[in-house]
Each structure stands twice: as C-alpha cells, then as structure tokens.
Amino acid sequence: MAKEVSQGDNHASVKAPPEPSPLRKAKFFKANMRILITGGAGFIGSHLVDKLMENEKNEVIVADNYFTGSKDNLKKWIGHPRFELIRHGR
C-alpha cells in the first residue's frame, strides 16, 4: 500500500511544550519522606540523591557496597543532618 504525501504548503507549526507530569503536584512530592537509595554512590544514584536532597523535607539514606560507585560522588552530603550513608556488603 502506498502512503499519501501532501504536496501543499509546508508550514512549520510550533507546538506548545507538553504539560508537566501530574506526579509533580502529587502529595508525596510535598510530604516528609525518608527515602532509601540502593547504589546511591554510583553515577545515576548520586544524581538522584542530589535531586532528592533539594527538597528540605526529604531524608535520604544511601546503601552501597562501592563495587562500581564511589564515596566521592556523595562527599557534599556527608555530614548533612538529613543524609545517611551506609556501606553494605563486602
């Protein structure tokens, strides 16, 4: 089957940006939360920690064995009252 191709005027239409996710307005983003992140010393985990620590109501606990991650990725949070780092494993 052949596809039809429009040969009319090709005007580029500008779309409005999509609406933010409704999860942004969800109750759990505003509540006091204690969050456990496994593998938080890795690249992705440490960036997740950074984002979660932006909310002053969150307490973040990281458990990692440092197999592929590094404690250096979390050095700015060590000693913070809402942050806890647990070395777990070998």
N, C-alpha and C positions, 0 to 999 in steps of 0.2 A: 504494500500500500504506500502510495506517495503522500508526502506531507505537503500541506499547502504553505506557500511562502507569500507573505504580504509584500506587495510592491509599492505600497503607498508611502506617505511621508514618514520618515524615521525620526521622530522627535524623542529625545531622551527625557523621560519623565523622572522627576526626583521624588523618591518616596520618603515619607517621614520615618524617623528611626522607630524601631519597634518599642512597644511599651516595656518597661522593666518587669521582671518576673514578679508575679504576685507574692512569691515567697519573701521578697524584700520587706513586705509590710506585715508578714506573719508574726504571730505572737512570740514565737521562740527566738526571733532576732532581737526582741526588746527585753526579754526576761533575763534574770540572773541565771547563768548556766555554768556548770562545771563540765568541761569538755576534755575527753581523753583522746589523744592522738598517738597512734602507734606508728613508729617510723618517722617521728617528728624531727629528727636530726638530719634527715635526707633533704634533697633539693626541694621536692614538692611539699613535703611535710613542714619544712621550716618556713616556706612562704605561706602555708595555711596558718601556721602559728602567728606569723606577723599580722595577717588579716584578722584573725580572731582576737588578738590582743588589742586591736584598735577599739573594740567595744569595751568600755570600762566596767561593764557588768559581768564579763566573762572571766572565769578562772580556767586556765589551760594547764593540763597535765600531759607531759610527753613521756612515753615509754619507748626506749630504743636500745638496740644492742650494739650500735655503732658499726655494724658489719659493712654497710655501704654509706652510712651517713657520718657526720662529724659534729662533735660538740661545738666547734667553732661556728656552725651555722646558727646556733642559738645563743651565742655569747651575749648579745644585747639584752636578753631576757633573764639570764641567770641572776638570781638575787631579787628579782621583781616579786612583790608580795602576792600577785595573782598568777604566778607561774611556778610550776614544779617540774623538775626533770628527774626521771627515774631510769637508771641503766638497768636493763633487764636482759638476761641471757649470759652467754659466755664472754 
